[in-house]
Amino acid sequence: MDTQTIEKGFERVWKMFQETDRKFQETDRKFQETDRKFQETDKRIGEITGKWGRFVEGMVVPGMIAMFEKRGILIERLFQRVKVRKAARGTEIDILGISGEYAVPVEVKSTLGPDDVKEYIEKLKEFRSFFPEYADRKVVGAVAGIVMESGADRFAYRQGLFVIAQKGENVTILNDSRFIPKEF
């Protein structure tokens, strides 16, 4: 092989390296653009989910006093999206009903799954530490959802929670008359 052939071979290899580098840079740019679009989509989904959650809360709140009155819990005050921060920890209650005898925190989800119920039970166990002003009240929890996934409604019932769901055009407590709520 002569020198000229070797040089042409190196030139071809060099051009291939340059072309490969250019393609890698283009691919990297496309990945960055795709990542940006995913982040933007995640943000929009979060906004929609938040609005949907507030919509579901808006369905529950108007009937909550009457629903619980039928169960012997006379709610006098209702609060939405109650946030508390103590010692660098915080919690949020979607809906909080208060009576002279009871505090009824309600977790609202557009789609309620068993894991949501488990997480909420842990939150209920800490309720008194975040809300000492209700230490003298019986704390009974409720979950509300439009869609109940994987038997979440039955699971919540067995855990001693009131279950609120859509029935026809209204929302109602699904628990039967034998239900005894767990006090947290």
C-alpha positions as a Markdown table, in Angstrom:
| # | Residue | x | y | z |
|---|---|---|---|---|
| 1 | Met | 0.0 | 0.0 | 0.0 |
| 2 | Asp | 1.4 | 3.4 | -0.9 |
| 3 | Thr | 1.2 | 6.5 | 1.2 |
| 4 | Gln | -1.5 | 8.1 | -0.9 |
| 5 | Thr | -3.8 | 5.2 | -0.4 |
| 6 | Ile | -3.2 | 5.2 | 3.3 |
| 7 | Glu | -3.8 | 9.0 | 3.5 |
| 8 | Lys | -7.1 | 8.5 | 1.6 |
| 9 | Gly | -8.1 | 5.8 | 4.0 |
| 10 | Phe | -7.4 | 8.0 | 7.0 |
| 11 | Glu | -9.3 | 10.8 | 5.4 |
| 12 | Arg | -12.3 | 8.5 | 4.9 |
| 13 | Val | -12.1 | 7.3 | 8.5 |
| 14 | Trp | -11.7 | 10.9 | 9.8 |
| 15 | Lys | -14.8 | 12.0 | 7.8 |
| 16 | Met | -16.8 | 9.0 | 9.2 |
| 17 | Phe | -15.7 | 10.0 | 12.8 |
| 18 | Gln | -16.8 | 13.6 | 12.1 |
| 19 | Glu | -20.1 | 12.5 | 10.7 |
| 20 | Thr | -20.6 | 10.1 | 13.6 |
| 21 | Asp | -19.8 | 13.0 | 16.0 |
| 22 | Arg | -22.3 | 15.3 | 14.2 |
| 23 | Lys | -25.0 | 12.6 | 14.4 |
| 24 | Phe | -24.3 | 12.1 | 18.2 |
| 25 | Gln | -24.6 | 15.8 | 18.8 |
| 26 | Glu | -27.9 | 15.9 | 16.8 |
| 27 | Thr | -29.2 | 12.9 | 18.8 |
| 28 | Asp | -28.2 | 14.5 | 22.1 |
| 29 | Arg | -30.0 | 17.7 | 21.0 |
| 30 | Lys | -33.2 | 15.7 | 20.2 |
| 31 | Phe | -33.0 | 13.9 | 23.6 |
| 32 | Gln | -32.7 | 17.2 | 25.4 |
| 33 | Glu | -35.8 | 18.5 | 23.4 |
| 34 | Thr | -37.7 | 15.3 | 24.2 |
| 35 | Asp | -36.8 | 15.6 | 27.9 |
| 36 | Arg | -38.0 | 19.2 | 27.9 |
| 37 | Lys | -41.3 | 18.2 | 26.3 |
| 38 | Phe | -41.7 | 15.4 | 28.9 |
| 39 | Gln | -41.2 | 17.9 | 31.7 |
| 40 | Glu | -43.7 | 20.3 | 30.2 |
| 41 | Thr | -46.2 | 17.4 | 29.8 |
| 42 | Asp | -45.7 | 16.3 | 33.4 |
| 43 | Lys | -46.3 | 19.9 | 34.5 |
| 44 | Arg | -49.5 | 20.1 | 32.5 |
| 45 | Ile | -50.7 | 16.7 | 33.8 |
| 46 | Gly | -50.1 | 17.9 | 37.3 |
| 47 | Glu | -52.1 | 21.0 | 36.7 |
| 48 | Ile | -55.0 | 19.0 | 35.3 |
| 49 | Thr | -54.8 | 16.5 | 38.1 |
| 50 | Gly | -54.9 | 19.3 | 40.7 |
| 51 | Lys | -57.9 | 20.9 | 39.0 |
| 52 | Trp | -59.7 | 17.6 | 38.7 |
| 53 | Gly | -59.0 | 17.0 | 42.5 |
| 54 | Arg | -60.6 | 20.4 | 43.3 |
| 55 | Phe | -63.5 | 19.5 | 41.1 |
| 56 | Val | -64.1 | 16.2 | 43.0 |
| 57 | Glu | -63.7 | 18.1 | 46.3 |
| 58 | Gly | -66.4 | 20.5 | 45.0 |
| 59 | Met | -68.7 | 17.5 | 44.5 |
| 60 | Val | -68.2 | 16.2 | 48.1 |
| 61 | Val | -68.3 | 19.4 | 50.1 |
| 62 | Pro | -71.9 | 20.5 | 49.4 |
| 63 | Gly | -73.4 | 17.2 | 50.6 |
| 64 | Met | -71.0 | 16.4 | 53.4 |
| 65 | Ile | -72.9 | 17.9 | 56.3 |
| 66 | Ala | -76.1 | 16.1 | 55.3 |
| 67 | Met | -74.3 | 12.8 | 54.6 |
| 68 | Phe | -72.6 | 12.7 | 58.0 |
| 69 | Glu | -75.7 | 14.0 | 59.8 |
| 70 | Lys | -77.5 | 10.8 | 58.6 |
| 71 | Arg | -74.7 | 8.9 | 60.4 |
| 72 | Gly | -75.1 | 10.9 | 63.6 |
| 73 | Ile | -72.2 | 13.2 | 63.1 |
| 74 | Leu | -73.4 | 16.8 | 63.2 |
| 75 | Ile | -70.7 | 18.7 | 61.3 |
| 76 | Glu | -70.7 | 22.4 | 62.3 |
| 77 | Arg | -67.7 | 23.6 | 60.3 |
| 78 | Leu | -66.1 | 22.6 | 57.0 |
| 79 | Phe | -62.6 | 23.5 | 55.8 |
| 80 | Gln | -61.0 | 22.7 | 52.4 |
| 81 | Arg | -57.3 | 22.1 | 51.7 |
| 82 | Val | -56.2 | 22.6 | 55.3 |
| 83 | Lys | -52.4 | 22.8 | 55.4 |
| 84 | Val | -50.3 | 22.6 | 58.6 |
| 85 | Arg | -46.6 | 22.8 | 59.1 |
| 86 | Lys | -44.8 | 21.8 | 62.3 |
| 87 | Ala | -41.2 | 21.1 | 63.0 |
| 88 | Ala | -40.2 | 21.1 | 59.3 |
| 89 | Arg | -42.9 | 18.5 | 58.6 |
| 90 | Gly | -46.3 | 19.2 | 57.0 |
| 91 | Thr | -49.6 | 17.7 | 56.1 |
| 92 | Glu | -52.6 | 18.7 | 54.1 |
| 93 | Ile | -56.2 | 17.6 | 54.6 |
| 94 | Asp | -58.4 | 17.9 | 51.5 |
| 95 | Ile | -61.6 | 18.4 | 53.5 |
| 96 | Leu | -62.0 | 18.7 | 57.3 |
| 97 | Gly | -65.4 | 18.5 | 59.0 |
| 98 | Ile | -65.6 | 19.5 | 62.6 |
| 99 | Ser | -68.4 | 18.9 | 65.1 |
| 100 | Gly | -68.4 | 19.2 | 68.9 |
| 101 | Glu | -67.7 | 15.5 | 69.2 |
| 102 | Tyr | -65.9 | 14.6 | 65.9 |
| 103 | Ala | -63.1 | 15.6 | 63.6 |
| 104 | Val | -63.7 | 14.1 | 60.1 |
| 105 | Pro | -60.7 | 14.5 | 57.8 |
| 106 | Val | -61.5 | 13.4 | 54.2 |
| 107 | Glu | -59.0 | 12.4 | 51.6 |
| 108 | Val | -60.3 | 13.1 | 48.1 |
| 109 | Lys | -59.0 | 11.4 | 44.9 |
| 110 | Ser | -60.4 | 11.4 | 41.4 |
| 111 | Thr | -59.1 | 7.8 | 41.2 |
| 112 | Leu | -58.8 | 6.0 | 44.6 |
| 113 | Gly | -56.5 | 3.0 | 44.9 |
| 114 | Pro | -55.6 | 0.7 | 47.8 |
| 115 | Asp | -52.2 | 2.4 | 48.1 |
| 116 | Asp | -53.9 | 5.8 | 48.5 |
| 117 | Val | -56.0 | 4.3 | 51.4 |
| 118 | Lys | -52.8 | 2.9 | 53.1 |
| 119 | Glu | -51.0 | 6.2 | 52.8 |
| 120 | Tyr | -54.1 | 8.0 | 54.2 |
| 121 | Ile | -54.3 | 5.7 | 57.2 |
| 122 | Glu | -50.7 | 6.7 | 58.0 |
| 123 | Lys | -51.7 | 10.3 | 57.7 |
| 124 | Leu | -54.7 | 9.8 | 60.1 |
| 125 | Lys | -52.4 | 8.3 | 62.7 |
| 126 | Glu | -50.5 | 11.6 | 62.8 |
| 127 | Phe | -53.6 | 13.8 | 62.7 |
| 128 | Arg | -53.6 | 14.7 | 66.4 |
| 129 | Ser | -49.9 | 15.7 | 66.4 |
| 130 | Phe | -50.7 | 18.2 | 63.5 |
| 131 | Phe | -54.0 | 19.3 | 64.9 |
| 132 | Pro | -53.8 | 19.4 | 68.8 |
| 133 | Glu | -56.7 | 21.8 | 68.9 |
| 134 | Tyr | -58.9 | 18.7 | 68.1 |
| 135 | Ala | -57.4 | 16.4 | 70.7 |
| 136 | Asp | -60.7 | 16.2 | 72.5 |
| 137 | Arg | -62.6 | 15.0 | 69.4 |
| 138 | Lys | -63.1 | 11.5 | 68.0 |
| 139 | Val | -61.1 | 11.4 | 64.8 |
| 140 | Val | -62.9 | 9.3 | 62.1 |
| 141 | Gly | -61.6 | 9.3 | 58.6 |
| 142 | Ala | -63.2 | 9.2 | 55.2 |
| 143 | Val | -62.0 | 8.7 | 51.6 |
| 144 | Ala | -63.8 | 10.0 | 48.6 |
| 145 | Gly | -63.3 | 9.1 | 44.9 |
| 146 | Ile | -65.0 | 9.0 | 41.6 |
| 147 | Val | -63.2 | 5.9 | 40.4 |
| 148 | Met | -62.4 | 3.1 | 42.9 |
| 149 | Glu | -59.5 | 0.9 | 41.7 |
| 150 | Ser | -58.8 | -2.6 | 42.7 |
| 151 | Gly | -61.4 | -2.8 | 45.5 |
| 152 | Ala | -60.2 | 0.4 | 47.2 |
| 153 | Asp | -63.7 | 1.0 | 48.5 |
| 154 | Arg | -64.0 | -2.4 | 50.2 |
| 155 | Phe | -60.4 | -2.1 | 51.6 |
| 156 | Ala | -61.2 | 1.4 | 53.0 |
| 157 | Tyr | -64.4 | 0.0 | 54.6 |
| 158 | Arg | -62.5 | -2.8 | 56.2 |
| 159 | Gln | -60.0 | -0.3 | 57.6 |
| 160 | Gly | -62.8 | 1.6 | 59.3 |
| 161 | Leu | -63.0 | 4.5 | 56.9 |
| 162 | Phe | -66.2 | 6.1 | 55.6 |
| 163 | Val | -66.2 | 5.7 | 51.8 |
| 164 | Ile | -67.8 | 8.5 | 49.7 |
| 165 | Ala | -68.4 | 7.9 | 46.1 |
| 166 | Gln | -70.6 | 9.0 | 43.2 |
| 167 | Lys | -74.0 | 7.4 | 43.0 |
| 168 | Gly | -76.1 | 8.8 | 40.2 |
| 169 | Glu | -75.8 | 12.5 | 40.0 |
| 170 | Asn | -74.8 | 12.9 | 43.7 |
| 171 | Val | -72.1 | 11.6 | 46.0 |
| 172 | Thr | -73.0 | 9.5 | 49.0 |
| 173 | Ile | -71.5 | 7.5 | 51.9 |
| 174 | Leu | -71.4 | 3.9 | 50.6 |
| 175 | Asn | -70.9 | 2.3 | 54.0 |
| 176 | Asp | -73.9 | 0.2 | 55.2 |
| 177 | Ser | -75.8 | 0.8 | 58.4 |
| 178 | Arg | -73.7 | -1.9 | 60.3 |
| 179 | Phe | -70.5 | 0.1 | 59.7 |
| 180 | Ile | -68.7 | 1.3 | 62.8 |
| 181 | Pro | -65.9 | 3.8 | 62.0 |
| 182 | Lys | -62.5 | 3.4 | 63.5 |
| 183 | Glu | -61.3 | 6.1 | 65.7 |
| 184 | Phe | -57.8 | 7.3 | 65.1 |
